[in-house]
Amino acid sequence: MSDRQELLRSLPAVDRVLQEAPLQALQQHLPQSVLTEAVQTVISGLRQQLLAEASSVAADQLKPLAIAERAAEHCQRTLQPSLRKVINASGTLLHTNLGRAPLAKAALQAITDVAAGYSNLELDLQAGQRGERFSHVEELLCQLTGAESALVVNNNAGAVLLALTALGKGREAIVSRGELVEIGGAFRIPEVMESGGVVLREVGSSNRTHLKDYQQAICEETALLLKVHTSNYRIVGFTKEVTARELAPLAQEHQLVLMEDLGSGMLQDLTAYGLLREPTVAETVAAGVDVVTFSGDKLLGGPQAGLIVGRKVLIEKIKRHPLARALRIDKLTLAALEATLRLYLNPQQALQEIPVLKMFAADPLQQKLRCQQLLEQLQALNLPVELRLVEDISRVGGGAMPLAELPDWALEIAPQSGSVAELARRLRAASPAVVGRVQNDCLLINLRAVAETEIAELVRILTLACRGA
Ligand SMILES: *Cc1c(COP(=O)(O)O)cnc(C)c1O
């Protein structure tokens, strides 16, 4: 009898493996069928391996306990949530892949309050009648932006699609060639217009568009003049852009809708904190734009949402469009958005309590001190890595302010043995996961987007990962 046959015969029965302690311990957490399937998977894997290359399997691997341990590992992975917490040490504050803006405490509380029970989502408590879900944020948005009316939907891509469809379907919208933006994730302005049934009328060139270009393109079919904020790139050099303020009289003269997709949409000016000068939503409304759209989870620092503010007659038309129902905002998002907007009523409070605003406003010297403290904590542990404090640049991200650079500091980690990629992989596999930045064969840990409450956990995970665990 060959070795192979002997080994094949020594594979234990599934029931025998299920008796082992690691699987017995999981019986409370997982149904028997899941445990059985995990054991079957491991056993059939071993059988295949034996048939293919018997010498690659050690006899120890076939013991019931060894098989049970591997099956239990499978099961543990099933128990772990797939969507989980990440500590963002990348230095990019609004990372779309990392869920953009962390929420303010008030927003979290609002979600909990509304999620746990019932709410007056569409009930007017005063009148005892059916109400509108937009009513919870409409007045706030009008107050913060100076607009007459407002509504909110699922996200800004949805807001743009909805507004264009409701106001321009079957007719033309004039857009400058310099503003035919692609946001990523296949959101391109020309394609959004096409799916909304709006005919795109491009004017000007990539770098220069003049008021007369818009003037000459206006015809019977024109419904809108559309401006799109070039939020993820800049055209520099020999350029000419027509501002919303210049376009407003033209739109009025021809009874057209002037719409602007602001993308990020700041509610308060952050130039003082090293961010570039960009018009706030209120300034855009004041310039005479009829409909303004922007995101809830970019510079605003709230949940994913699309905000639409503007003239009452137009907003009413948008609210009544069937697509508004398809794109409607969920109650948890609405709760978080209302709480975040409420913080903006007091600009000082907004800066202190909205996490992304606080991160923008963080003092680089303070950041240096935090990195220094982290460095010292890790140095005291004698880890097998080289540690250095280095100058770094933090970025806004999330397709907002591509040129904005926030001077910053970072901790540079270079393993004495093993690769940086392996260190980065171990950090990503940790719980919570840690995402840093690999640069010049080193791992950079930037603390701008790391909360004070996350530091202890970060130290624990860095320690384990640096030791190769
Ligand atoms: C980000 C962005 C969008 C899309 O907003 P989401 O909230 O991600 O859907 C649309 N237009 C512009 C100009 C943007 O910057």
The ligand as an SDF file (V2000), in Angstrom:
LIG
                    3D

 15 15  0  0  0  0  0  0  0  0999 V2000
  -18.1410   65.0200   -5.7440 C   0  0  0  0  0  0  0  0  0  0  0  0
  -18.8640   65.7100   -6.8300 C   0  0  0  0  0  0  0  0  0  0  0  0
  -20.0800   65.1980   -7.3150 C   0  0  0  0  0  0  0  0  0  0  0  0
  -20.6720   63.9220   -6.7830 C   0  0  0  0  0  0  0  0  0  0  0  0
  -21.0670   64.0750   -5.4630 O   0  0  0  0  0  0  0  0  0  0  0  0
  -21.4230   62.7650   -4.5720 P   0  0  0  0  0  0  0  0  0  0  0  0
  -21.9330   63.3380   -3.2980 O   0  0  0  0  0  0  0  0  0  0  0  0
  -20.1640   61.9960   -4.4540 O   0  0  0  0  0  0  0  0  0  0  0  0
  -22.4650   62.0190   -5.3260 O   0  0  0  0  0  0  0  0  0  0  0  0
  -20.7110   65.8870   -8.3250 C   0  0  0  0  0  0  0  0  0  0  0  0
  -20.1830   67.0180   -8.8450 N   0  0  0  0  0  0  0  0  0  0  0  0
  -19.0200   67.5460   -8.4010 C   0  0  0  0  0  0  0  0  0  0  0  0
  -18.4920   68.7870   -9.0300 C   0  0  0  0  0  0  0  0  0  0  0  0
  -18.3220   66.9100   -7.3820 C   0  0  0  0  0  0  0  0  0  0  0  0
  -17.1580   67.4030   -6.9380 O   0  0  0  0  0  0  0  0  0  0  0  0
  1  2  1  0
  2  3  1  0
  2 14  2  0
  3  4  1  0
  3 10  2  0
  4  5  1  0
  5  6  1  0
  6  7  2  0
  6  8  1  0
  6  9  1  0
 10 11  1  0
 11 12  2  0
 12 13  1  0
 12 14  1  0
 14 15  1  0
M  END
$$$$
